[in-house]
Amino acid sequence: MDLNNIVIVLARPDESRNVGAVCRAMANCGLSRLRIVGKRESFDDERVRILAIHAGQLWERAEFFDSITEATADCVVAAGTTRRRGKKRGKLLLPEEFARFASGVSDGGTVAVVFGNERTGLTEEEIDECTMGVTIPSDEGFPSLNLSHAVQIVSYQIFRESSQHSSGSVPVTLGRLSSAVGKIADDLARVGFFKLAGRGDMEKFWRDILSRAALSEGETAFIERTFDKIAGLASKNGAVPAENQ
């Protein structure tokens, strides 16, 4: 695992001291890339540094974005941390399970772990911007973890896996994957598929499942060509409704 390819993303953090504590937690585990959905000027530099201790350089190098989608566009996986389960979220991995997964793809691409606001966690819309979920078990009577503690737990499991061998694979980024999913959806639309199912849900399904597969560029292009061929053959053989031709 290449720890330089692990990115911690904080979505809308409120408290400057929590950001500083996150910097320290990351540095403890050899992680150095911090991205924040928000504005740098929203935080008190001095309060951040008080809790960061000797990890202030992570705060200095932190990158800021307007959305999770923008913050993870160059990543191959965006894992949202949540304790809430839902029908559309699929299986939530434990931190150690996610670390094993990340070890298989981080040598060839950037892996993002996304943490929500201290009070609310990730919203439904923010979870939809992620491609998989990670959950940290805790007592039902007091389930909410401090932001930096959650980052520490996940970072520690990633650090433990960092001695594993390289997978040798170079997965495509989420930006590239989103382009491929758009083409798949266009081909499905050509054959009238979305009269039976919603396009948005279908695009999210393909984006999530293909990101977990950690596809190479060649594999991604092959899937695009396959769906193009299917749509073309359906049109040629008269299987496409006239209004879609």
C-alpha positions as CSV (number, residue, x, y, z in Angstrom):
1,M,0.0,0.0,0.0
2,D,1.2,3.5,-0.9
3,L,0.2,5.8,2.0
4,N,0.9,8.8,-0.2
5,N,-2.2,7.7,-2.2
6,I,-4.5,7.8,0.8
7,V,-6.5,11.0,1.1
8,I,-8.6,12.0,4.1
9,V,-11.6,14.2,3.2
10,L,-13.4,16.2,5.8
11,A,-16.9,17.4,4.7
12,R,-18.0,20.7,6.2
13,P,-16.1,20.4,9.6
14,D,-17.2,23.1,12.1
15,E,-14.5,23.2,14.7
16,S,-11.0,24.3,14.0
17,R,-9.6,22.3,16.9
18,N,-11.1,19.1,15.4
19,V,-9.3,19.8,12.2
20,G,-6.1,20.1,14.1
21,A,-6.7,16.9,16.0
22,V,-7.4,15.1,12.6
23,C,-4.0,16.4,11.4
24,R,-2.3,14.8,14.4
25,A,-4.2,11.5,14.0
26,M,-3.2,11.3,10.3
27,A,0.4,12.0,11.1
28,N,0.5,9.3,13.7
29,C,-0.3,6.8,10.9
30,G,1.9,8.2,8.2
31,L,-0.9,9.9,6.2
32,S,-0.2,13.4,4.9
33,R,-2.9,14.4,2.4
34,L,-5.9,16.3,3.8
35,R,-8.7,17.7,1.8
36,I,-11.6,19.8,3.2
37,V,-15.0,20.6,1.7
38,G,-15.2,24.2,2.8
39,K,-13.1,27.4,2.9
40,R,-9.7,27.8,4.6
41,E,-10.8,31.2,5.9
42,S,-13.6,29.6,7.9
43,F,-11.1,28.1,10.3
44,D,-9.0,29.7,13.0
45,D,-5.4,28.9,12.1
46,E,-4.1,29.2,15.7
47,R,-6.8,26.9,17.1
48,V,-6.0,24.3,14.4
49,R,-2.3,24.3,15.2
50,I,-2.9,24.0,19.0
51,L,-4.4,20.5,18.5
52,A,-2.2,19.6,15.5
53,I,0.9,19.9,17.7
54,H,3.8,18.9,15.3
55,A,1.5,18.0,12.4
56,G,0.9,21.6,11.4
57,Q,2.3,20.9,7.9
58,L,-0.7,18.8,7.1
59,W,-2.9,21.9,7.7
60,E,-0.6,24.1,5.7
61,R,-0.8,21.7,2.7
62,A,-4.6,21.0,3.1
63,E,-6.6,21.4,-0.1
64,F,-10.1,23.0,-0.2
65,F,-13.0,22.1,-2.4
66,D,-16.7,23.0,-2.9
67,S,-18.0,19.4,-2.8
68,I,-17.1,15.8,-2.1
69,T,-17.4,15.1,-5.9
70,E,-14.8,17.7,-6.6
71,A,-12.5,16.6,-3.8
72,T,-12.5,13.0,-5.0
73,A,-12.6,13.5,-8.8
74,D,-9.0,12.2,-9.2
75,C,-9.5,9.3,-6.8
76,V,-10.4,5.7,-7.7
77,V,-12.5,5.1,-4.6
78,A,-14.4,7.4,-2.3
79,A,-15.4,5.7,0.9
80,G,-17.9,7.5,3.1
81,T,-17.9,6.8,6.8
82,T,-21.4,6.4,8.4
83,R,-23.1,4.4,11.1
84,R,-26.5,4.7,9.3
85,R,-27.5,1.8,7.1
86,G,-29.9,2.1,4.1
87,K,-31.3,0.0,1.3
88,K,-29.2,1.8,-1.3
89,R,-25.9,1.8,0.6
90,G,-25.0,-1.8,0.1
91,K,-22.6,-3.5,2.5
92,L,-20.8,-1.2,4.9
93,L,-17.2,-2.4,5.5
94,L,-15.5,-2.4,8.8
95,P,-12.3,-0.3,9.0
96,E,-10.1,-3.4,8.8
97,E,-12.0,-4.7,5.8
98,F,-11.8,-1.4,4.0
99,A,-8.0,-1.2,4.7
100,R,-7.5,-4.6,3.1
101,F,-9.5,-3.4,0.1
102,A,-7.6,-0.1,-0.1
103,S,-4.3,-2.0,0.0
104,G,-5.2,-3.6,-3.3
105,V,-5.8,-0.4,-5.2
106,S,-3.8,2.4,-3.6
107,D,-0.6,1.5,-5.3
108,G,-2.2,2.4,-8.6
109,G,-4.5,5.2,-7.7
110,T,-5.7,7.6,-5.0
111,V,-8.1,6.3,-2.3
112,A,-10.3,8.8,-0.4
113,V,-11.9,8.3,3.0
114,V,-14.7,10.8,3.6
115,F,-15.8,11.9,7.1
116,G,-18.9,14.1,7.7
117,N,-19.6,17.1,9.9
118,E,-19.1,16.6,13.6
119,R,-22.8,17.1,14.5
120,T,-24.6,15.5,11.6
121,G,-22.2,13.2,9.9
122,L,-22.5,12.7,6.1
123,T,-25.9,13.7,4.7
124,E,-27.8,11.4,2.4
125,E,-26.7,13.5,-0.6
126,E,-23.0,13.4,0.5
127,I,-23.2,9.6,0.9
128,D,-24.5,9.4,-2.6
129,E,-21.3,11.2,-3.7
130,C,-19.2,8.3,-2.3
131,T,-18.8,4.9,-4.0
132,M,-18.8,2.7,-0.9
133,G,-19.3,2.9,2.9
134,V,-17.3,2.3,6.0
135,T,-18.7,1.9,9.5
136,I,-17.1,1.9,12.9
137,P,-19.0,-0.3,15.4
138,S,-19.8,1.5,18.7
139,D,-22.3,1.0,21.6
140,E,-25.9,1.7,20.6
141,G,-26.3,3.8,23.8
142,F,-23.6,6.2,22.8
143,P,-22.8,5.6,19.1
144,S,-21.3,8.9,18.0
145,L,-17.5,9.2,17.8
146,N,-15.4,12.3,17.9
147,L,-14.3,13.3,14.4
148,S,-10.5,12.8,15.1
149,H,-11.1,9.5,16.9
150,A,-13.0,8.2,13.8
151,V,-10.1,9.3,11.6
152,Q,-7.6,7.7,14.0
153,I,-9.4,4.3,13.9
154,V,-9.6,4.2,10.1
155,S,-6.1,5.6,9.6
156,Y,-4.6,3.0,12.0
157,Q,-6.1,0.1,10.1
158,I,-4.8,1.6,6.8
159,F,-1.3,2.0,8.4
160,R,-1.4,-1.7,9.5
161,E,-1.9,-2.7,5.9
162,S,0.8,-0.5,4.5
163,S,3.4,-3.2,4.6
164,Q,1.5,-5.4,2.1
165,H,2.8,-6.0,-1.4
166,S,1.9,-3.8,-4.3
167,S,-1.0,-5.1,-6.5
168,G,0.5,-3.7,-9.7
169,S,-2.9,-2.5,-10.9
170,V,-3.6,1.1,-12.0
171,P,-7.3,1.8,-11.5
172,V,-9.1,4.6,-13.4
173,T,-10.1,7.7,-11.4
174,L,-13.7,8.4,-10.4
175,G,-13.8,11.2,-12.9
176,R,-13.0,8.8,-15.7
177,L,-15.4,6.2,-14.3
178,S,-18.2,8.8,-14.2
179,S,-17.6,9.4,-17.9
180,A,-17.8,5.7,-18.6
181,V,-21.0,5.3,-16.5
182,G,-22.5,8.2,-18.5
183,K,-21.8,6.4,-21.7
184,I,-23.3,3.2,-20.4
185,A,-26.5,5.1,-19.4
186,D,-26.6,6.7,-22.8
187,D,-26.5,3.3,-24.4
188,L,-29.2,2.0,-22.1
189,A,-31.3,5.0,-23.0
190,R,-31.0,4.2,-26.7
191,V,-32.7,0.8,-26.2
192,G,-35.5,2.3,-24.1
193,F,-34.2,0.9,-20.8
194,F,-35.1,3.9,-18.7
195,K,-38.8,3.4,-19.4
196,L,-38.5,0.7,-16.8
197,A,-35.9,2.1,-14.4
198,G,-34.6,5.5,-13.3
199,R,-31.4,6.7,-14.9
200,G,-30.0,8.3,-11.7
201,D,-30.3,5.2,-9.6
202,M,-28.8,3.1,-12.5
203,E,-25.9,5.4,-12.9
204,K,-25.1,5.3,-9.1
205,F,-25.4,1.5,-9.2
206,W,-22.8,1.2,-12.0
207,R,-20.5,3.8,-10.5
208,D,-20.5,2.1,-7.1
209,I,-20.0,-1.4,-8.4
210,L,-17.3,-0.5,-11.0
211,S,-15.3,1.6,-8.5
212,R,-15.1,-1.4,-6.2
213,A,-13.8,-3.5,-9.1
214,A,-10.8,-1.0,-9.4
215,L,-10.9,-1.3,-13.2
216,S,-7.9,-0.4,-15.4
217,E,-8.3,2.0,-18.3
218,G,-8.3,-0.9,-20.7
219,E,-11.1,-2.7,-18.8
220,T,-13.1,0.5,-18.6
221,A,-12.8,1.1,-22.3
222,F,-13.8,-2.5,-23.1
223,I,-17.0,-2.1,-21.0
224,E,-17.8,1.1,-22.9
225,R,-17.3,-0.7,-26.2
226,T,-19.4,-3.6,-25.1
227,F,-22.4,-1.4,-24.2
228,D,-22.0,0.5,-27.5
229,K,-22.1,-2.8,-29.4
230,I,-25.2,-4.0,-27.5
231,A,-27.0,-0.7,-28.2
232,G,-25.9,-0.8,-31.9
233,L,-27.0,-4.4,-32.4
234,A,-30.4,-3.7,-30.7
235,S,-31.0,-0.8,-33.0
236,K,-29.9,-2.8,-36.1
237,N,-32.2,-5.7,-35.2
238,G,-35.2,-3.6,-34.6
239,A,-35.2,-4.0,-30.8
240,V,-35.1,-0.3,-30.1
241,P,-38.4,1.6,-29.8
242,A,-38.9,4.0,-32.7
243,E,-39.0,7.0,-30.5
244,N,-35.5,6.2,-29.2
245,Q,-33.9,5.8,-32.7
